[in-house]
Amino acid sequence: MRRHVATGLCLVAVLCTSVGTTAQRPTTTSNDPLALTNANVVDVRTGRIIVNATIVLRNGKIESIGSNARPADTKVVDLKGKYVLPGLIDAHTHAADLADFRRALESGVTTVRSGGVSHYADVGFRELVKHGAAAGPDVIAVGYHVRPQLANEAFLSDPQYWDLMAGVKTIEQIRRAVPMNLSHDVDWIKIHATERGSLADTDPRKQVFTEEEISAIVRESATRNVSVMAHAHGDEGAIAAVKAGVRTIEHGTYVSDATLKLMKERGTYLVPTYTVVTDILDAGGEHDVAALRARGQHMLPRLRDAIKRAHKIGVTIVAATDTRYGPNSIIRIGQGITHFVEMGFTPLEAIQSATVRNAEMLRLEKSIGVVETGHEADLIAVEKNPLEDIVTIQDPLLVISNGRIGLDRLNVQRATGTGSVEPSK
């Protein structure tokens, strides 16, 4: 599915944490042909429901959708009216090992865009999925952030850039920091336009790169046709990034209407990662730090307001969690979709933010984001019509990524050979 140069699988060694087994997990990552019958297919472009459809999956693709007779060589699964949607896309994650990616998949996510990890673990997992060694999600990799002080771990992978350990301060140093990631075949470049919000000793409003500096990063990335995502809470950093030509603004907590209008004009996407701020406020989770809760008290209403204003202005908003999907993670993409509805999105708009709109943002709309013939076999099945009951999207019963079953709460894998297989009630 992705544009890749072959990457050595030695990168995946850091991913090898144990992943426990549960009854819901498939016993195989096989890609056998499947015919899903009596499915109600949600057309996420229009909101139309294709009732009692048969979806044939073969070789990782959607072969056909309709009422035609099922092919004789497929395993047949009677979905009994369950609702089928495209696999969800999480546009900003920090999954870093096999267990993290497994939890993302089981939540209904079949494609993730990394928001940055150590040791290029996102590149490594991308290659595992590409070679069929692991069930998805597919990964859009970014490697390390480009920021004024690069992560120390980056120099363990690229010691030849040792002179940048003292800081990335000049245009030339900034331009050199980009190839550090590009040499590892990342799919996107991530930069910091402002300081972080999830560290107690940083100021998320503070701008860290100028428009000129960000423009240098965008130009350097463009030499490999790689887009740039910009971490930006504060307005000054956000508008500088938009003017410099980044494709997405991550967070956007304090953005002004002027910045949002410029984003609308230039087609810049907003990736608000609302759920991660709710995580800062909630006990438990990945950001359970007392010093951050006071910050979250004022960040959350401001981010909610920014999302509402962006929606009204017409900025394209896409769904993302900003979670690692770690063992303490309490947020999922389905919650973010539900939050959007609470903020005034229609259920269809909210679902689109995690499917077709995210696919367009990634420039992968010809392969993912919809349930259509010829697209990847990335699907989820849920109990109810999500256009009427959006919360149902938080509870997938079946997850299929690249034609492989990633979550099976319908006991599909009991099927052997051909013939009708009914899911458990």
C-alpha positions as semicolon CSV with decimal commas, in nm:
position;residue;x (nm);y (nm);z (nm)
1;M;0,000;0,000;0,000
2;R;0,272;0,245;0,091
3;R;0,559;0,405;-0,096
4;H;0,867;0,234;0,043
5;V;1,229;0,167;-0,018
6;A;1,321;-0,175;0,124
7;T;1,405;-0,136;0,491
8;G;1,609;-0,387;0,691
9;L;1,399;-0,586;0,931
10;C;1,674;-0,553;1,192
11;L;1,490;-0,234;1,289
12;V;1,208;-0,437;1,438
13;A;1,412;-0,585;1,720
14;V;1,299;-0,307;1,952
15;L;0,938;-0,404;1,891
16;C;0,965;-0,750;2,038
17;T;0,776;-0,716;2,363
18;S;0,550;-1,004;2,448
19;V;0,186;-0,977;2,352
20;G;-0,058;-1,177;2,561
21;T;-0,327;-1,388;2,401
22;T;-0,700;-1,357;2,451
23;A;-0,995;-1,548;2,319
24;Q;-1,082;-1,254;2,097
25;R;-0,756;-1,255;1,908
26;P;-0,720;-1,448;1,584
27;T;-0,508;-1,760;1,586
28;T;-0,365;-1,678;1,246
29;T;-0,281;-1,384;1,025
30;S;-0,392;-1,573;0,716
31;N;-0,538;-1,387;0,423
32;D;-0,800;-1,642;0,315
33;P;-1,080;-1,519;0,088
34;L;-1,385;-1,414;0,290
35;A;-1,745;-1,345;0,198
36;L;-1,923;-1,131;0,457
37;T;-2,296;-1,176;0,398
38;N;-2,602;-0,993;0,530
39;A;-2,391;-0,688;0,605
40;N;-2,521;-0,334;0,632
41;V;-2,243;-0,132;0,469
42;V;-2,202;0,232;0,569
43;D;-2,104;0,451;0,274
44;V;-1,897;0,709;0,460
45;R;-1,900;0,947;0,164
46;T;-2,278;0,993;0,164
47;G;-2,420;0,828;0,475
48;R;-2,616;0,582;0,263
49;I;-2,657;0,229;0,401
50;I;-2,619;-0,061;0,157
51;V;-2,845;-0,321;0,319
52;N;-2,805;-0,699;0,314
53;A;-2,484;-0,674;0,114
54;T;-2,222;-0,940;0,048
55;I;-1,863;-0,818;0,070
56;V;-1,600;-1,041;-0,088
57;L;-1,242;-0,997;0,034
58;R;-0,953;-1,151;-0,156
59;N;-0,576;-1,096;-0,152
60;G;-0,607;-0,808;0,092
61;K;-0,854;-0,616;-0,126
62;I;-1,229;-0,567;-0,149
63;E;-1,319;-0,770;-0,457
64;S;-1,690;-0,693;-0,471
65;I;-1,984;-0,546;-0,280
66;G;-2,342;-0,628;-0,365
67;S;-2,612;-0,890;-0,352
68;N;-2,438;-1,132;-0,587
69;A;-2,395;-1,497;-0,497
70;R;-2,086;-1,559;-0,290
71;P;-1,791;-1,727;-0,462
72;A;-1,758;-2,096;-0,386
73;D;-1,397;-2,071;-0,269
74;T;-1,458;-1,828;0,018
75;K;-1,520;-1,867;0,386
76;V;-1,869;-1,731;0,441
77;V;-1,956;-1,526;0,748
78;D;-2,318;-1,428;0,805
79;L;-2,300;-1,092;0,981
80;K;-2,676;-1,096;1,049
81;G;-2,722;-0,726;0,992
82;K;-2,410;-0,598;1,163
83;Y;-2,289;-0,262;1,031
84;V;-1,964;-0,253;0,835
85;L;-1,744;0,056;0,809
86;P;-1,395;0,124;0,682
87;G;-1,118;0,050;0,928
88;L;-1,050;0,358;1,137
89;I;-0,745;0,579;1,080
90;D;-0,563;0,735;1,375
91;A;-0,364;1,032;1,248
92;H;-0,136;1,077;1,550
93;T;-0,010;0,794;1,770
94;H;0,302;0,700;1,962
95;A;0,270;0,321;1,949
96;A;0,618;0,182;2,006
97;D;0,604;-0,196;2,039
98;L;0,408;-0,499;1,923
99;A;0,163;-0,484;2,212
100;D;0,086;-0,116;2,147
101;F;0,009;-0,177;1,781
102;R;-0,203;-0,479;1,874
103;R;-0,414;-0,268;2,109
104;A;-0,462;-0,008;1,836
105;L;-0,577;-0,276;1,593
106;E;-0,821;-0,427;1,840
107;S;-0,981;-0,085;1,892
108;G;-1,073;-0,076;1,522
109;V;-0,771;0,115;1,391
110;T;-0,630;-0,030;1,068
111;T;-0,398;0,258;0,977
112;V;-0,195;0,483;1,206
113;R;0,024;0,781;1,138
114;S;0,302;0,787;1,393
115;G;0,359;1,104;1,590
116;G;0,715;1,004;1,672
117;V;0,889;0,715;1,848
118;S;1,239;0,615;1,951
119;H;1,464;0,382;1,752
120;Y;1,243;0,406;1,440
121;A;1,006;0,147;1,586
122;D;0,731;0,282;1,359
123;V;0,941;0,204;1,051
124;G;1,011;-0,143;1,186
125;F;0,648;-0,229;1,249
126;R;0,551;-0,089;0,911
127;E;0,787;-0,342;0,754
128;L;0,653;-0,630;0,964
129;V;0,302;-0,559;0,837
130;K;0,425;-0,508;0,482
131;H;0,588;-0,854;0,485
132;G;0,287;-1,024;0,645
133;A;0,473;-1,101;0,967
134;A;0,220;-0,912;1,180
135;A;-0,144;-0,816;1,149
136;G;-0,189;-0,442;1,096
137;P;-0,245;-0,159;1,151
138;D;-0,053;-0,020;0,859
139;V;0,189;0,246;0,977
140;I;0,280;0,586;0,838
141;A;0,620;0,641;0,998
142;V;0,789;0,964;1,108
143;G;1,076;0,850;1,328
144;Y;1,209;1,136;1,543
145;H;1,077;1,491;1,578
146;V;1,273;1,774;1,421
147;R;1,302;2,026;1,704
148;P;1,562;2,265;1,849
149;Q;1,696;1,992;2,078
150;L;1,683;1,654;1,906
151;A;1,615;1,342;2,112
152;N;1,933;1,190;2,250
153;E;1,832;0,845;2,123
154;A;1,840;0,973;1,766
155;F;2,218;0,992;1,778
156;L;2,245;0,626;1,871
157;S;2,088;0,549;1,533
158;D;2,283;0,821;1,350
159;P;2,608;0,901;1,534
160;Q;2,744;1,072;1,221
161;Y;2,521;1,368;1,313
162;W;2,695;1,406;1,650
163;D;2,752;1,778;1,594
164;L;2,375;1,838;1,614
165;M;2,362;1,710;1,973
166;A;2,437;2,063;2,094
167;G;2,120;2,189;1,928
168;V;1,953;2,263;1,597
169;K;1,971;2,640;1,576
170;T;2,069;2,754;1,227
171;I;1,893;2,705;0,894
172;E;2,172;2,474;0,781
173;Q;2,146;2,264;1,096
174;I;1,770;2,246;1,056
175;R;1,806;2,130;0,696
176;R;2,057;1,863;0,803
177;A;1,821;1,730;1,072
178;V;1,563;1,632;0,810
179;P;1,783;1,376;0,625
180;M;1,845;1,201;0,957
181;N;1,488;1,078;0,933
182;L;1,465;1,055;0,555
183;S;1,760;0,816;0,547
184;H;1,547;0,571;0,748
185;D;1,270;0,585;0,486
186;V;1,012;0,765;0,697
187;D;0,683;0,862;0,533
188;W;0,637;1,203;0,698
189;I;0,849;1,456;0,884
190;K;0,725;1,588;1,217
191;I;0,842;1,921;1,355
192;H;0,779;2,124;1,667
193;A;0,647;2,473;1,599
194;T;0,578;2,525;1,971
195;E;0,684;2,363;2,294
196;R;0,501;2,058;2,424
197;G;0,190;2,051;2,640
198;S;0,247;1,717;2,810
199;L;0,560;1,816;3,004
200;A;0,528;2,017;3,323
201;D;0,831;2,238;3,253
202;T;0,735;2,351;2,902
203;D;0,509;2,628;2,770
204;P;0,281;2,494;2,493
205;R;0,218;2,849;2,367
206;K;0,587;2,923;2,308
207;Q;0,703;2,929;1,943
208;V;1,029;2,742;1,879
209;F;1,083;2,766;1,500
210;T;1,024;3,069;1,278
211;E;0,837;3,064;0,950
212;E;1,170;3,080;0,765
213;E;1,306;2,784;0,959
214;I;0,993;2,576;0,906
215;S;1,000;2,665;0,535
216;A;1,350;2,519;0,517
217;I;1,220;2,193;0,665
218;V;0,927;2,183;0,424
219;R;1,156;2,242;0,125
220;E;1,404;1,976;0,237
221;S;1,123;1,725;0,293
222;A;0,977;1,802;-0,048
223;T;1,294;1,672;-0,213
224;R;1,160;1,326;-0,125
225;N;0,790;1,412;-0,171
226;V;0,743;1,388;0,205
227;S;0,482;1,601;0,383
228;V;0,534;1,780;0,714
229;M;0,320;1,766;1,028
230;A;0,364;2,047;1,279
231;H;0,312;2,015;1,652
232;A;0,163;2,353;1,743
233;H;-0,046;2,451;2,045
234;G;0,020;2,826;2,037
235;D;-0,109;3,056;1,766
236;E;0,221;3,217;1,665
237;G;0,386;2,883;1,596
238;A;0,076;2,751;1,423
239;I;0,038;3,040;1,179
240;A;0,411;3,031;1,101
241;A;0,379;2,661;1,018
242;V;0,074;2,716;0,799
243;K;0,247;2,996;0,607
244;A;0,554;2,773;0,567
245;G;0,347;2,505;0,395
246;V;0,301;2,221;0,643
247;R;0,017;1,981;0,565
248;T;-0,121;1,936;0,917
249;I;-0,136;2,126;1,243
250;E;-0,127;1,892;1,541
251;H;-0,330;2,006;1,844
252;G;-0,405;2,374;1,766
253;T;-0,516;2,445;2,122
254;Y;-0,478;2,824;2,114
255;V;-0,524;2,897;1,741
256;S;-0,699;3,218;1,638
257;D;-0,972;3,258;1,380
258;A;-0,718;3,425;1,152
259;T;-0,501;3,113;1,160
260;L;-0,801;2,888;1,104
261;K;-0,914;3,095;0,806
262;L;-0,566;3,070;0,656
263;M;-0,576;2,692;0,712
264;K;-0,908;2,677;0,530
265;E;-0,766;2,885;0,244
266;R;-0,453;2,674;0,207
267;G;-0,609;2,334;0,270
268;T;-0,414;2,272;0,591
269;Y;-0,566;1,997;0,805
270;L;-0,631;2,026;1,179
271;V;-0,546;1,721;1,392
272;P;-0,673;1,831;1,736
273;T;-0,601;1,513;1,941
274;Y;-0,873;1,615;2,185
275;T;-0,877;1,288;2,377
276;V;-0,516;1,321;2,494
277;V;-0,608;1,639;2,681
278;T;-0,898;1,459;2,848
279;D;-0,639;1,198;2,949
280;I;-0,430;1,468;3,120
281;L;-0,730;1,552;3,338
282;D;-0,843;1,197;3,416
283;A;-0,688;0,985;3,688
284;G;-0,487;0,698;3,549
285;G;-0,393;0,681;3,182
286;E;-0,066;0,777;3,020
287;H;-0,043;1,133;3,153
288;D;-0,141;1,094;3,518
289;V;0,081;1,374;3,649
290;A;-0,052;1,615;3,909
291;A;0,141;1,910;3,766
292;L;-0,025;1,863;3,428
293;R;-0,381;1,850;3,556
294;A;-0,385;2,224;3,627
295;R;-0,270;2,287;3,271
296;G;-0,534;2,052;3,136
297;Q;-0,802;2,250;3,318
298;H;-0,745;2,548;3,089
299;M;-0,626;2,361;2,779
300;L;-0,935;2,143;2,739
301;P;-1,199;2,419;2,708
302;R;-0,971;2,618;2,477
303;L;-0,912;2,319;2,252
304;R;-1,283;2,240;2,247
305;D;-1,351;2,600;2,144
306;A;-1,082;2,584;1,874
307;I;-1,237;2,268;1,729
308;K;-1,583;2,423;1,722
309;R;-1,451;2,737;1,552
310;A;-1,250;2,534;1,301
311;H;-1,558;2,327;1,219
312;K;-1,767;2,641;1,167
313;I;-1,500;2,804;0,947
314;G;-1,471;2,490;0,736
315;V;-1,124;2,363;0,821
316;T;-1,094;1,991;0,753
317;I;-1,059;1,818;1,090
318;V;-0,927;1,463;1,123
319;A;-0,935;1,223;1,414
320;A;-0,633;1,125;1,621
321;T;-0,560;1,012;1,976
322;D;-0,196;1,110;2,044
323;T;-0,178;0,797;2,260
324;R;0,083;0,526;2,271
325;Y;-0,188;0,259;2,308
326;G;0,022;0,144;2,603
327;P;-0,096;-0,075;2,891
328;N;-0,213;0,232;3,084
329;S;-0,379;0,400;2,787
330;I;-0,744;0,482;2,847
331;I;-0,821;0,665;2,522
332;R;-0,920;0,531;2,183
333;I;-1,012;0,678;1,844
334;G;-1,378;0,586;1,895
335;Q;-1,392;0,819;2,192
336;G;-1,254;1,101;1,981
337;I;-1,523;1,043;1,720
338;T;-1,788;1,055;1,992
339;H;-1,641;1,379;2,130
340;F;-1,673;1,538;1,786
341;V;-2,046;1,462;1,783
342;E;-2,076;1,618;2,128
343;M;-1,911;1,931;1,982
344;G;-2,165;1,967;1,702
345;F;-2,040;1,742;1,422
346;T;-2,299;1,523;1,257
347;P;-2,233;1,151;1,315
348;L;-2,135;1,122;0,948
349;E;-1,886;1,409;0,974
350;A;-1,734;1,254;1,284
351;I;-1,698;0,914;1,116
352;Q;-1,550;1,080;0,807
353;S;-1,285;1,242;1,027
354;A;-1,147;0,895;1,106
355;T;-1,198;0,744;0,761
356;V;-1,224;0,922;0,427
357;R;-1,095;1,262;0,546
358;N;-0,796;1,107;0,717
359;A;-0,726;0,904;0,402
360;E;-0,733;1,224;0,196
361;M;-0,498;1,394;0,442
362;L;-0,254;1,104;0,403
363;R;-0,301;1,111;0,024
364;L;-0,415;0,749;0,044
365;E;-0,779;0,800;-0,051
366;K;-0,743;0,564;-0,348
367;S;-0,664;0,272;-0,119
368;I;-0,815;0,325;0,228
369;G;-1,088;0,516;0,409
370;V;-1,397;0,374;0,236
371;V;-1,565;0,037;0,181
372;E;-1,545;0,023;-0,197
373;T;-1,436;-0,228;-0,458
374;G;-1,063;-0,219;-0,521
375;H;-0,976;-0,061;-0,187
376;E;-0,785;-0,237;0,086
377;A;-0,977;-0,490;0,291
378;D;-0,967;-0,272;0,602
379;L;-1,303;-0,310;0,775
380;I;-1,474;-0,308;1,110
381;A;-1,815;-0,446;1,206
382;V;-2,027;-0,295;1,484
383;E;-2,359;-0,389;1,642
384;K;-2,569;-0,082;1,564
385;N;-2,600;0,186;1,298
386;P;-2,329;0,437;1,398
387;L;-2,515;0,717;1,221
388;E;-2,789;0,672;1,481
389;D;-2,580;0,556;1,778
390;I;-2,225;0,688;1,747
391;V;-2,106;0,518;2,068
392;T;-2,129;0,178;1,896
393;I;-1,811;0,266;1,705
394;Q;-1,619;0,231;2,033
395;D;-1,704;-0,140;2,048
396;P;-1,596;-0,318;1,728
397;L;-1,695;-0,683;1,698
398;L;-1,475;-0,765;1,401
399;V;-1,161;-0,592;1,274
400;I;-1,002;-0,683;0,941
401;S;-0,679;-0,520;0,822
402;N;-0,538;-0,595;0,476
403;G;-0,777;-0,891;0,461
404;R;-0,639;-1,037;0,784
405;I;-0,858;-1,073;1,089
406;G;-0,720;-0,865;1,375
407;L;-1,008;-0,889;1,622
408;D;-1,265;-1,167;1,614
409;R;-1,551;-1,137;1,860
410;L;-1,783;-1,311;1,614
411;N;-1,585;-1,636;1,610
412;V;-1,524;-1,604;1,237
413;Q;-1,209;-1,812;1,266
414;R;-1,409;-2,122;1,353
415;A;-1,480;-2,140;0,981
416;T;-1,309;-2,417;0,789
417;G;-1,339;-2,460;0,416
418;T;-1,650;-2,308;0,258
419;G;-2,011;-2,274;0,358
420;S;-2,208;-2,052;0,592
421;V;-2,060;-1,951;0,926
422;E;-2,284;-1,772;1,174
423;P;-2,137;-1,540;1,435
424;S;-2,208;-1,594;1,801
425;K;-2,503;-1,404;1,938
